[in-house]
């Protein structure tokens, strides 16, 4: 193997490792976001049972919050993937 080929393979390996670390960071961030979303969903279940209408309003709010968290996560992920 020539020196140039070895250096090229080394650079390719380094880029691959960088991608792997970035994917691991994104995975960790997404797991954190999903835990936050689950906490938002579980929060109404842990509170004292309010009226039925109030329960529906809380559930709707939780769904909106989860959608927002997912949208922010998707935007964050797409920014990282675009680089």
C-alpha positions as CSV (number, residue, x, y, z in Angstrom):
1,X,0.0,0.0,0.0
2,X,1.2,3.4,-0.9
3,X,1.4,6.2,1.7
4,X,-1.2,8.2,-0.1
5,X,-3.7,5.3,0.0
6,X,-3.0,4.8,3.7
7,X,-3.6,8.4,4.5
8,X,-6.8,8.4,2.4
9,X,-8.1,5.4,4.3
10,X,-7.1,7.0,7.6
11,X,-9.0,10.2,6.7
12,X,-12.1,8.2,5.6
13,X,-12.0,6.3,9.0
14,X,-11.7,9.6,10.9
15,X,-14.7,11.0,9.0
16,X,-16.6,7.8,9.7
17,X,-15.8,8.1,13.4
18,X,-16.9,11.7,13.5
19,X,-20.2,10.7,11.9
20,X,-20.6,8.0,14.5
21,X,-20.0,10.3,17.4
22,X,-22.4,12.9,15.9
23,X,-25.1,10.2,15.5
24,X,-24.5,9.1,19.1
25,X,-25.0,12.7,20.2
26,X,-28.2,13.0,18.2
27,X,-29.4,9.7,19.6
28,X,-28.7,10.8,23.2
29,X,-30.5,14.1,22.5
30,X,-33.5,12.4,21.0
31,X,-33.7,10.0,23.9
32,X,-33.7,13.0,26.3
33,X,-36.4,14.6,24.3
34,X,-38.5,11.4,24.3
35,X,-38.1,11.1,28.1
36,X,-39.3,14.7,28.4
37,X,-42.2,14.0,26.2
38,X,-43.1,10.8,28.2
39,X,-42.9,12.9,31.4
40,X,-45.4,15.4,29.8
41,X,-47.7,12.5,29.0
42,X,-47.4,10.8,32.3
43,X,-47.8,14.1,34.3
44,X,-51.6,14.2,34.0
45,X,-51.8,10.6,35.1
46,X,-50.0,11.3,38.3
47,X,-52.1,14.2,39.4
48,X,-55.4,13.9,41.2
49,X,-58.1,13.0,38.8
50,X,-59.8,16.2,37.8
51,X,-63.1,16.5,35.9
52,X,-63.5,14.7,32.6
53,X,-63.4,18.0,30.6
54,X,-60.3,19.1,32.4
55,X,-58.7,15.7,31.7
56,X,-59.3,16.1,28.0
57,X,-57.9,19.6,28.0
58,X,-54.7,18.3,29.8
59,X,-54.4,15.5,27.3
60,X,-54.8,17.8,24.4
61,X,-52.1,20.1,25.9
62,X,-49.8,17.2,26.4
63,X,-50.2,16.1,22.7
64,X,-49.5,19.6,21.5
65,X,-46.4,19.7,23.7
66,X,-45.2,16.4,22.4
67,X,-45.7,17.5,18.8
68,X,-43.7,20.6,19.6
69,X,-40.9,18.7,21.1
70,X,-40.8,16.3,18.1
71,X,-40.8,19.2,15.7
72,X,-37.9,20.9,17.5
73,X,-36.0,17.6,17.6
74,X,-36.7,17.0,13.9
75,X,-35.4,20.5,13.0
76,X,-32.3,20.0,15.2
77,X,-31.7,16.6,13.6
78,X,-32.1,17.9,10.1
79,X,-29.7,20.8,10.8
80,X,-27.0,18.3,12.0
81,X,-27.6,16.0,9.0
82,X,-27.4,18.9,6.6
83,X,-23.9,19.8,7.7
